[in-house]
């Protein structure tokens, strides 16, 4: 009991989602070590009939610690929620569901913008005491996760907010560096990570006119709908932010510049073709830049911001690449401070 109390206190102080997921599974595995066959935590993504479950962390009997999912599977490879009755019923009812047949499976749901399902397989049915214990542990996890959502998401659009961007940026850059080290074996200080991670800045064209002509309530509705369109145009692992006002940021993974630009172009044309209530049609200008070695958030954002500024001063309603503009001589390349210099 003392160990459980200590572990719960530690989990309640975590402010990193990955660490929080791992802590939850460790506590459950340690609480019922003889009984549990498998534990898995899922995020429920998508809408309507295309809702799917992404396994983010799991632990099997015999494993000493939980394992985090390393790859990013394609959307169609994720299991559909509706073909798993226990998952579907738990999410629909908001209540814990248990299977009658072997193995005994218990599913704990957490509702919200991004629902979570905790699935536990046991050798025998959970006793009322054990189930009550697990419900309490999962409820604490949900409370901490809700606090993170409250602090990390924009109140209006429910996209990620500005203060979460730096940590996500460094994580994406680190992942790309590791992938290049493994597959290309090149020196870190001389290579670019342009084939992996991209940063885009989106600005709604003439948004001030929307607020001036229709009022801020209609302006907020436009922002909400733009955020919804953004979610529909990108993959579940691309990260979407609202930085404030009419400015949005996208951190996406792509194999090449053309892929990144195609995804952003798809977003631009979708917004252009959407009929916004009362306002009608609006357009957006987008600037993009790759993430490079030794990058920091302000430098990458500065490059993308230069590209979006060029887009807005040269006709608006377009996607502009920082690298392309530099190559074409349209803008001067930004010199990053603090870069490594070889003296010998």
MORAGI-V923754 format. One record per pair of residues at least 4 apart in sequence whose C-alpha atoms are under 7 Angstrom apart, sorted by the first residue. I is the first residue (numbers start at 1). J is the second residue. If there is no record, write none. Layout:
i,j
I,J
I,J
This chain:
i,j
1,5
2,6
3,7
4,8
5,9
6,10
7,11
7,27
8,12
9,13
10,14
11,20
11,23
12,144
14,20
15,148
16,20
17,21
18,22
19,23
20,24
21,25
21,57
22,26
22,57
22,66
23,27
24,28
24,141
25,29
25,39
25,66
26,30
26,65
26,66
27,31
28,32
29,33
29,36
32,36
35,122
35,123
36,61
36,121
36,122
36,123
37,60
37,61
37,121
37,122
37,123
38,59
38,60
38,61
38,120
38,121
39,58
39,59
39,60
39,119
39,120
39,121
40,55
40,57
40,58
40,59
40,118
40,119
40,120
41,55
41,56
41,57
41,58
41,117
41,118
41,119
42,53
42,54
42,55
42,56
42,116
42,117
42,118
43,53
43,54
43,55
43,114
43,115
43,116
43,117
44,51
44,52
44,53
44,54
44,114
44,115
44,116
45,51
45,52
45,53
45,114
46,50
46,51
46,52
47,51
50,80
51,80
51,81
52,78
52,79
52,80
52,81
53,78
53,79
53,80
53,81
54,78
56,68
56,69
57,66
57,67
57,68
57,69
58,66
58,67
58,68
59,63
59,65
59,66
59,67
73,77
81,87
81,88
82,88
84,88
85,89
86,90
86,97
86,107
87,91
87,107
88,92
89,93
90,94
90,95
90,96
90,97
90,107
90,108
90,109
91,109
91,111
94,109
94,111
95,109
96,107
96,108
96,109
97,106
97,107
97,108
98,105
98,106
98,107
99,104
99,105
99,106
100,104
103,121
103,122
103,123
104,121
104,122
104,123
104,124
104,125
105,119
105,120
105,121
105,122
106,119
106,120
106,121
107,117
107,118
107,119
107,120
108,117
108,118
108,119
109,116
109,117
109,118
110,115
110,116
110,117
110,142
111,115
111,116
126,130
126,131
127,131
128,132
129,133
130,134
131,135
132,136
133,137
134,138
135,139
136,140
137,141
138,142
139,143
140,144
141,145
142,146
143,147
144,148
145,149
146,150
147,151
148,152
149,153
152,160
152,161
152,164
153,158
153,159
153,160
153,161
154,158
154,159
154,160
154,161
154,242
156,224
157,223
157,224
157,227
159,240
159,241
159,242
160,164
160,240
160,241
160,242
161,241
161,242
161,243
162,241
162,242
162,243
164,168
165,169
166,170
166,297
167,171
168,172
169,173
169,297
170,174
171,175
172,176
172,197
173,177
173,291
174,178
175,179
176,180
176,193
176,196
176,197
177,181
177,193
178,182
179,183
180,184
180,185
181,185
181,186
186,191
187,191
188,293
189,293
191,293
192,292
192,293
193,197
193,291
193,292
193,293
194,256
194,290
194,291
194,292
195,254
195,255
195,256
195,257
196,253
196,254
196,255
196,256
197,252
197,253
197,254
197,290
197,291
198,251
198,252
198,253
198,289
198,290
198,291
199,250
199,251
199,252
199,288
199,289
199,290
199,291
199,304
200,249
200,250
200,251
200,286
200,287
200,288
200,289
200,304
201,248
201,249
201,250
201,286
201,287
201,288
201,304
201,305
201,308
202,247
202,248
202,249
202,284
202,285
202,286
202,287
203,246
203,247
203,248
203,284
203,285
203,286
204,246
204,247
204,283
204,284
204,285
205,283
205,284
205,285
205,316
207,211
207,246
208,212
209,213
210,214
210,215
210,219
211,215
211,216
211,219
214,218
215,219
216,220
217,221
218,222
219,223
220,224
221,225
222,226
222,276
223,227
224,228
225,229
226,230
227,231
228,232
229,233
230,234
230,267
233,267
234,238
238,251
238,252
238,253
239,250
239,251
239,252
240,249
240,250
240,251
241,248
241,249
241,250
242,247
242,248
242,249
243,247
243,248
243,249
254,259
254,260
255,259
256,260
257,261
258,262
259,263
260,264
261,265
262,266
263,267
264,268
264,319
265,269
265,319
266,270
267,271
268,272
268,284
269,273
270,274
271,282
271,283
272,281
272,282
272,283
273,281
274,281
275,280
275,281
276,280
276,281
283,317
284,317
285,308
285,311
285,312
285,316
285,317
285,318
285,319
286,308
286,311
286,318
286,319
286,320
287,304
287,305
287,307
287,308
287,319
287,320
287,321
287,322
288,304
288,307
288,320
288,321
288,322
289,300
289,303
289,304
289,321
289,322
289,323
291,295
291,300
295,299
295,300
296,300
297,301
298,302
299,303
299,336
300,304
301,305
302,306
303,307
303,322
303,334
304,308
304,322
305,309
306,310
307,311
307,320
307,321
307,322
308,312
308,320
309,313
310,314
311,315
311,316
311,318
311,319
311,320
312,316
321,325
322,326
323,327
324,328
325,329
325,330
325,331
326,330
326,331
326,332
326,333
